[in-house]
Amino acid sequence: MKKQDQNKDILNRIKAETKTPLPKSLAPENIARLAAQEAVVPKKRYGARFAAVAAAVALLAAGVFAAVHFSTQSPTRTAPEAAPEEVVPDAGDAHLRTAESYAQVEARFLSLRDEAAERAKENGSLFDRFNTGSKEGAGLAAGSGKDASYGTTNLQVEGVDEGDILKNDGDFLYIARRDDDGAYVDIVDIRDRQTLRRTARIPLTGSGVSGESQDCSLDSTQLFVSGDTLTVYYCETVWQDENAPESYDGLGALQSRTFVAVYDISDRTKPALRFAQAVDGQPVSARMQNGALLLVTEYSVPLYKNDDDLKNASVPCYYENGVKYRFPAGAVCLTENDDARSFLTVTVLDTAAGAVQRKAVLGAGTDLYCADDTLLVASAEYAPASGPADSPADMAVFQPAVADTRLYAFSLTDGIRYRGSVLLEGAVLDQFSMDAYGGYYRIATTTPDGCVVTVLNEQLVVVGTKDGIAPGEDIYAARFLGDTAYLVTFYQTDPLFVLDLSDPKAPKITGELKVPGFSNYLHPIGDGWLIGVGAQTDETGASASLKVSLYDVRDPAAPREADTLVFDAAPYTYSAAQSDHHAFLELADGTFALPVSCSGTAEMLPNGAYRLSVENGKLRILGSFAPAEASGFETQRVTYAGDTFYTLSADALTAYDLTSGDVCATLAYPVTGGMLS
């Protein structure tokens, strides 16, 4: 078995045997990054989710695309001052206040640095081991348009677009990739399904020095397409050399910036860079509505040993036309009694005119919900575990089981206004675990004592809770639909809970269903029906096979599993839709499709997709789509245009006849190092 196949088999075994879904902060791409960070132990709990990677890199949009360069050595300028916000009480134990000056922000981080320095006297080597300039041990941060005749991105909120690695406008596909040639965006003409023709490739090249540095990497590339505008955002992380300023937390050796590049694609053969900007930190997520990009990033402040270095780094910066600007002090929000060592930054960018609004708030983020005038950002906060008596407190291992969630709320009706934050018990799973409806915020979390649904008003005051749901189990999927919430919890069986939220002060369970297995993603399809995408399990709770469930929830008091399909032709089957809802595709005719990947044997197995329908309360397979040659690479996205279906994997884009499943054409990609961003 090839090494890549062995690795894939191991990955699928892990997926099959895992009972508890990891939060995104514990995803493999973040593990090394987490290990290189927290050196300051807060007095009560870890603030801001183990502070994310700091940032300092540059963008070079190369070739014919009007080069723009952000130099790491560019002078820092003070941006035009923003008007300070009025003082608003925070809903938690903190008090919201706008920074009166840069000195106030700088003083806060100087104090945190001094605390770290005191501990460094006792455990010095622990703080200095990441300041080597080496990249060893450093990690990287890493409803659909159902009326269209082509596939669009599966969205949580209708009309609020989400970035993805694949976009489709009916005539062209836009694909974000990363392989041995670097990161890039391909534009592929699909108007002739017999010939998948690449019309343009946009290199996403960045570096610390003129694009030539090898100690950098691009990650988290996401795309938005609206008419003749292509918007790309991505994160570049740079490992600093041995001359980088020394810090007490190792963040000085590893820094990130998030870049946004907007292209005019009226000529799909010659994309033209309209403008590009950057902001300190790694991306949390982004949304697009009416041509406005909302980008949320997390910037961690390196606790530099030198006072001037720390002062310069204590306020996040943004970059325009090669010039580096600090966020205005009036756009920086502080909270008292908060252990946060990072900033949550919110940027709203008009992709047509280039106008920008910005806000920075002490905090962090892992998951984002956005609808119309409301932005919610959730961040896990971990309590330190008690380690051996002789181990440094800074090296205490965090425990996801005792994580709480910090919820940040913003209003978008009149610029970006920070409403405040509140600390809630339990860990949030993903963006579907929260929403805003009828003037209230709702969020579902997992606690050691069971799952909880919390309802808050717009002042972030808790008005109602339903706790003690499924003690000992974790939330595996959640969906809020109007006055109803659906939760899937799991330990050895899959309870589906239906909750009535029509009275925000008294949420209640109206129905419960227990079936084998679990669902990772819930998708409404028709009135009173849900599709669940998850896994079948054995009597021990171990999972191995992909399971698609059809839930009848027309009677909230008596939900039932009307039908199931289990894909068990291979030892291990899995769908990308279990971990990323963008992999789920709903077609205009009400049918749906999802990728299916197989592994577990020495020979190559076909990885492709299935198209399904719901007919008379039953699931029906309408067709399957598999490349002509089995490759072993997981199918990550599916889409369609007219009568043609497409699958995208790391090594190929494949076109099929939608009805017969016959292969029409293939656009191959390099196998060595080939990955989607």
DOFIKE-524002 format. One record per residue (C-alpha): z, y, x. Coordinates in steps of 0.5 Angstrom, whole numbers, padded with zeros to 4 digits, always signed. Each point is the difference from the previous one (the first is absolute). Example, Ala and Ser with C-alpha at 12.3 -4.5 7.8 and 13.67 -1.06 7.14 Angstrom:
<pts>
+0016-0009+0025;-0002+0007+0002;
</pts>
This chain:
<pts>
+0000+0000+0000;-0002+0007+0003;+0006+0005+0001;-0002+0004-0005;+0000-0005-0005;+0007-0003+0002;+0002+0007-0001;-0002+0001-0007;+0003-0007-0001;+0006+0002+0002;+0000+0007-0004;-0002-0004-0006;+0006-0005+0001;+0005+0006+0001;-0003+0003-0007;+0000-0007-0003;+0008-0001+0002;+0002+0007-0001;+0005+0001-0006;+0002+0007+0001;-0006+0006+0000;+0001+0004+0006;+0000+0008-0001;-0006+0003+0004;+0005+0003+0005;+0001-0007+0002;-0007-0002+0000;-0003-0003+0007;-0003+0006+0002;+0006+0004+0000;+0005-0005+0003;-0001+0003+0007;+0000+0007-0002;+0007-0001-0003;+0003-0004+0006;-0002+0007+0004;+0003+0005-0004;+0007+0000-0003;+0005+0003+0005;+0005+0004-0004;+0004-0003-0005;+0002+0004-0006;+0007+0001-0002;-0001-0004-0007;-0007-0003+0000;-0007+0000+0004;-0003+0006-0003;-0008+0000-0001;-0001-0007+0001;+0000+0000+0007;-0004+0006+0002;-0007-0001+0001;-0005+0000+0006;+0000+0008+0003;-0007+0003+0000;-0004+0003+0006;-0008-0002+0000;-0007+0003-0001;-0006-0001-0004;-0007+0000+0003;-0005-0001-0005;-0006-0002+0004;-0008+0000+0000;-0004+0004-0005;+0006+0001-0004;+0002+0007+0003;+0006-0002+0005;+0007+0003-0001;+0005-0001+0005;+0008+0001-0001;+0003+0000+0007;+0007-0002+0001;+0000+0006+0005;-0002+0005-0005;+0005+0006-0001;+0005-0001-0006;-0001+0006-0005;+0005+0003-0005;-0004-0001-0007;+0000+0006-0005;+0007+0000-0003;+0001-0004-0007;+0005+0003-0005;+0006-0003+0000;+0002-0004-0006;+0006+0001-0005;+0006-0004+0001;+0000-0006-0004;+0006-0005+0000;-0002-0007+0002;+0001-0006-0005;+0004-0004+0005;+0005+0002+0005;-0004+0005+0004;-0002+0008-0002;-0007+0002+0001;-0001+0006+0004;-0006+0003+0003;+0000+0001+0008;+0002+0007+0001;-0003+0000+0007;-0003-0005+0005;+0007+0001+0004;+0003-0003-0006;-0004-0006+0001;+0000-0001+0007;+0008+0001+0000;+0000-0006-0005;-0004-0005+0005;+0004+0003+0006;+0006-0003-0003;-0003-0006-0001;-0002-0001+0007;+0007+0002+0003;+0003-0006-0005;-0006-0005+0003;+0002+0003+0007;+0007-0002-0001;-0001-0007-0002;-0005+0000+0006;+0005+0000+0005;+0003-0006-0002;-0007-0004-0001;-0005+0004+0004;-0005-0005+0001;-0001-0002-0007;-0002+0007-0001;-0005+0001+0006;-0003-0007-0001;-0006+0003-0004;-0001+0006+0004;-0005-0003+0005;-0006+0002-0002;-0003-0007-0001;-0002-0003-0007;+0004-0006+0001;+0005-0001-0006;-0003+0006-0004;-0003-0001-0007;-0005+0003-0004;+0002+0003-0006;-0005-0003-0004;-0014+0002-0048;-0007-0001+0002;-0006+0004-0003;-0001-0006-0005;-0006+0004-0003;-0004+0000+0006;-0006-0005+0002;+0003-0001+0007;+0007-0001+0003;+0005+0005+0001;+0007+0000+0003;+0005-0003-0004;+0005+0005-0001;+0007+0001-0003;-0001+0006-0003;-0007+0002-0004;-0003+0006+0003;+0004+0000+0007;-0004-0003+0005;+0003-0004+0006;-0003-0001+0007;-0002-0007+0002;-0004-0004+0005;-0006-0001-0005;-0003+0006-0004;-0006-0001-0005;-0005+0005-0004;-0005-0005-0002;-0005+0002+0005;+0004-0001+0006;+0006-0003+0003;+0005+0003+0005;+0004-0004+0004;+0005+0001+0005;+0000-0004+0006;+0004-0001+0007;-0003-0005+0005;-0002+0000+0007;-0004+0006+0000;+0006+0004-0003;+0001+0002-0007;-0006+0003-0004;-0002+0001-0008;-0007-0004-0002;-0004+0003-0005;-0004-0006-0003;-0006+0001-0005;+0000-0005-0005;-0005+0002-0005;-0004-0006+0003;+0004-0006-0001;-0004-0004+0005;+0001+0004+0005;+0006+0003+0002;-0002+0006+0004;+0005+0004+0004;-0002+0008+0000;+0005+0003+0004;+0007-0002+0004;+0005+0006+0001;+0004-0002+0006;+0008+0002+0000;+0001+0001+0007;+0006+0004+0002;+0004+0000+0007;+0005+0004+0003;-0005+0003+0006;-0007+0001-0003;-0001-0007-0003;+0001-0004+0007;+0007-0002-0001;+0001-0008-0001;+0007+0001-0002;-0001+0001-0007;-0002-0003-0006;-0002+0002-0007;+0003-0003-0006;+0001+0001-0008;-0007+0002-0001;-0001+0002-0008;-0006+0002-0003;-0002+0005-0006;-0007+0001-0003;-0001+0005-0005;-0008+0002-0002;-0002+0002+0007;+0006+0001+0004;+0003-0005+0004;+0008+0001+0002;+0003-0005+0005;+0007+0000+0003;+0003-0004+0005;+0005+0000+0005;+0000+0000+0008;+0005-0002+0004;+0001+0001+0007;+0004-0003+0006;+0002+0006+0004;+0000-0001+0008;+0006+0000+0005;+0000+0008-0001;+0002+0000-0007;+0006+0004-0001;+0006-0005+0000;+0004-0001-0007;+0006-0004-0002;-0004-0004-0006;-0006-0002+0004;-0004+0004-0005;-0003+0004+0005;-0004-0005+0003;-0004-0002-0006;-0002+0006-0005;-0005+0000-0006;-0004+0005-0004;-0004-0001-0006;-0007+0003+0000;-0004+0002-0006;-0007+0001+0000;-0005+0002-0005;-0007-0002+0000;-0006+0003-0004;-0004-0007-0002;-0006+0004-0004;-0004-0004+0005;+0003-0007+0001;-0004-0001+0007;+0003+0007+0003;+0007+0001-0002;+0002+0007+0002;+0007+0001+0002;+0003+0006-0005;+0006+0001+0003;+0006-0004+0003;+0008+0001+0000;+0006-0004+0003;+0007+0000-0001;+0006-0003+0004;+0002-0007-0002;-0002-0006-0003;-0003-0001-0007;+0004-0002-0006;-0006+0000-0005;-0005+0005-0003;-0003+0002-0007;-0006+0003-0002;-0001+0004-0007;-0005+0005-0002;-0002+0001+0007;+0007+0001+0003;+0003-0005+0005;+0007-0001+0000;+0003-0003+0007;+0007-0002+0001;+0002-0001+0007;+0006-0002+0004;+0002+0004+0006;+0006-0002+0005;+0003+0005+0004;+0001-0003+0007;+0007+0001+0003;-0003+0003+0007;+0005+0001+0005;-0003+0007+0002;+0003+0006-0005;-0007+0003+0000;-0004-0006-0001;+0005-0002-0006;-0001+0007-0003;-0008-0001+0000;+0000-0006-0003;+0006+0001-0005;-0005+0003-0005;-0007-0004-0002;-0006+0003+0002;-0007+0000-0003;-0007+0001+0003;-0006+0004-0002;-0006+0002+0005;+0003-0003+0006;+0006+0005-0001;+0007-0003-0001;+0005+0003-0005;+0007-0001-0002;+0002+0000-0008;+0002+0006-0002;+0008+0000+0000;-0001+0002-0008;-0004-0006-0001;+0006-0005+0003;+0005-0002-0004;+0007-0003+0002;+0006-0003-0003;+0007+0000+0002;+0004-0007+0001;-0007-0003+0002;-0001-0005+0006;-0007+0001-0001;-0004+0000+0007;-0007+0001-0003;-0004+0004-0004;-0004-0002-0006;-0006+0005+0000;-0004+0001-0006;-0007+0003+0001;-0005+0002-0006;-0007+0001+0003;-0006+0003-0004;-0005-0004+0002;-0006+0005-0002;+0003+0006+0002;+0005-0002+0006;+0006+0004-0003;+0007-0004+0001;+0007+0000-0002;+0006-0003+0004;+0007-0002-0001;+0005-0003+0005;+0006-0004-0003;+0005-0003+0005;-0001-0007-0002;-0004-0006+0000;-0005-0004-0004;-0003-0007-0001;-0003+0000-0007;-0003+0005-0005;-0001+0002-0007;-0004+0005-0002;-0003+0002-0007;-0002+0007-0002;+0005+0005+0001;+0005-0005+0003;+0001-0003+0007;+0006-0005+0002;+0001-0003+0006;+0005-0006+0002;+0003-0002+0006;+0005-0006+0002;+0006+0002+0003;+0004-0006+0004;+0007-0001+0001;+0001-0002+0007;+0002-0008+0001;+0007-0001+0003;-0002-0003+0007;+0004-0004+0006;+0006+0004+0002;-0003+0002+0007;-0007+0002-0003;-0001+0007+0000;+0000+0003-0007;-0007+0003+0001;-0003-0007+0001;+0003-0002-0007;-0005-0004-0004;-0002+0003-0007;+0000-0004-0006;-0005+0001-0005;+0004-0004-0005;+0005+0006+0000;-0005+0006+0000;+0000+0005-0005;-0006+0005-0002;+0000+0007+0001;-0005+0003-0005;-0003+0007+0001;-0003+0004-0006;-0005+0006+0001;-0004+0004-0005;-0007+0001+0001;-0001+0005-0006;+0001+0007+0004;-0001-0002+0007;+0004-0005+0003;+0007+0000-0002;+0006-0004+0002;+0004-0002-0006;+0005-0004+0005;+0002-0007+0001;+0005-0005-0002;+0003-0007+0003;-0001-0006-0005;+0003-0007+0001;-0005-0005+0002;-0006-0001+0004;-0007+0002-0003;-0006-0005+0000;-0006+0005+0000;-0003+0005-0004;-0001-0003-0006;+0008-0001+0000;+0000+0008-0002;-0003+0005-0005;+0001+0006-0004;-0001+0000-0008;+0002+0005-0005;+0004+0004+0004;+0004-0005+0004;-0001-0004+0006;+0001-0008+0000;+0001-0004+0006;+0002-0008+0001;+0004-0002+0006;+0003-0007+0003;+0007+0000+0001;+0005-0005+0003;+0003-0001-0008;-0007+0000-0003;-0006+0004-0002;+0001+0007-0003;-0004+0005-0004;+0002+0007+0001;-0003+0006-0004;+0001+0007+0002;-0001+0007-0003;-0004+0005+0004;+0006+0003+0003;+0001-0007+0003;+0006-0002-0004;+0001-0007-0002;+0000+0000-0008;-0001-0008-0001;+0000-0006+0004;-0001-0008-0001;+0004-0003+0005;+0002-0008+0002;-0007-0002-0002;-0002-0007+0003;+0006+0000+0005;-0001-0004+0007;-0008+0002-0001;-0005+0005+0003;-0005+0004-0004;-0007-0003+0002;-0004+0005-0005;+0001+0006-0004;-0004+0004-0005;+0002+0005-0005;-0005+0001-0006;+0002+0006-0004;+0007-0002-0004;+0000-0007+0003;+0002-0003+0007;-0002-0007+0003;+0004-0003+0006;-0002-0006+0003;+0006-0003+0004;+0001-0006+0004;+0004-0005+0004;-0003-0007-0003;-0003+0002-0006;-0003+0006-0003;+0003+0004-0005;-0004+0005-0003;+0004+0005-0004;-0002+0005-0005;+0004+0007+0000;+0000+0005-0006;+0001+0007+0003;-0002+0004-0006;+0007+0002+0000;+0001+0003+0007;+0008+0000+0000;+0000-0008-0002;-0005-0004+0003;+0000-0007-0003;-0003-0007+0001;-0004-0002-0006;-0003-0007+0003;+0000-0005+0006;-0004-0005+0002;+0001-0005+0005;-0006-0004+0003;-0001-0004+0007;-0002+0005+0006;-0001+0007+0000;-0004+0006-0001;-0001+0005+0006;-0005+0005-0004;+0000+0002-0008;-0006+0002-0003;-0001+0003-0007;-0006-0003-0003;-0001+0001-0008;+0005+0002-0005;+0006-0004+0001;-0002-0004+0006;+0001-0001+0007;-0003-0003+0006;+0005-0003+0006;-0003-0001+0007;+0005-0004+0004;+0002-0007+0002;+0002-0007-0003;+0006-0003+0003;+0003-0007+0001;+0007-0002-0002;+0003+0003+0006;-0003+0007-0001;-0005-0001+0005;-0007+0003-0001;-0007-0003+0002;-0005+0002-0005;-0003+0006-0003;+0002+0001-0008;-0003+0004-0005;+0004+0001-0006;-0002+0003-0007;+0006+0003-0004;+0000+0001-0007;+0005+0006-0001;-0002+0002-0007;+0007-0002-0002;+0005+0004+0004;+0005-0005-0002;-0004-0006+0002;-0004+0000+0006;-0004-0006+0001;-0005-0003+0006;-0006-0001-0004;-0004-0003+0005;+0000-0001+0008;-0005-0002+0005;+0003-0003+0007;-0005+0000+0006;+0002-0006+0004;-0006-0003+0003;+0003+0002+0007;+0007-0001+0002;+0001+0007+0000;-0004+0005-0004;+0002+0007+0000;-0003+0007-0003;+0000+0007+0003;+0001+0002-0007;+0007-0003+0001;+0002+0006+0005;-0005+0005-0001;-0002+0002-0007;-0006+0003+0002;-0003-0007+0001;+0000-0001-0007;-0006+0002-0004;-0001+0001-0007;-0008+0000-0003;-0002+0005-0005;-0001-0006-0005;+0007-0002+0000;+0000-0006+0005;+0003+0001+0007;+0000-0003+0007;+0004-0001+0006;-0001-0003+0007;+0003-0007+0001;+0001-0002+0007;+0001-0008+0003;+0003-0003+0006;+0004-0006+0002;-0005-0004+0003;-0003-0001+0007;-0007+0001-0003;-0002+0007-0003;+0001+0001-0007;-0004+0005-0005;+0003+0007-0001;-0003+0004-0005;+0002+0002-0007;+0000-0002-0008;-0002+0004-0006;+0004-0002-0006;+0001+0002-0007;+0005+0000-0006;-0003-0004-0006;+0004-0001-0006;+0006+0000+0004;-0002-0005+0005;-0002+0002+0007;-0008-0002+0002;-0003-0001+0007;-0007+0004-0001;-0002-0001+0007;+0002-0001+0008;-0003+0004+0006;+0000-0003+0007;-0004+0002+0006;-0005-0005+0002;+0004-0002+0006;+0007-0001+0000;+0003+0005+0005;+0008-0001-0001;+0001+0007-0001;+0004+0003-0006;-0004+0003-0005;+0003+0007-0001;-0004+0004-0005;-0005-0002-0006;-0004+0005-0004;-0007+0000-0004;-0006+0005-0001;-0004-0002-0006;-0002-0007+0000;+0003-0001+0007;+0007-0002+0003;+0002+0001+0007;+0006-0003+0004;+0003+0003+0006;+0003-0003+0006;+0001+0002+0007;-0006-0004+0003;-0005+0002-0006;-0002+0003-0006;-0004-0004-0005;-0004+0001-0006;-0001-0005-0006;-0003-0001-0007;+0006+0002-0005;-0002-0006-0004;-0002-0006+0004;+0004+0002+0006;-0006-0001+0005;+0000+0004+0006;-0005+0005+0001;+0001+0004+0006;+0006+0000+0006;+0002+0006+0005;+0003-0003+0005;+0006+0003+0005;+0002-0002+0006;+0005-0006+0000;+0004+0002+0007;+0005+0005-0002;-0003+0001-0007;+0006+0003-0005;+0000+0004-0006;+0004+0006+0001;
</pts>
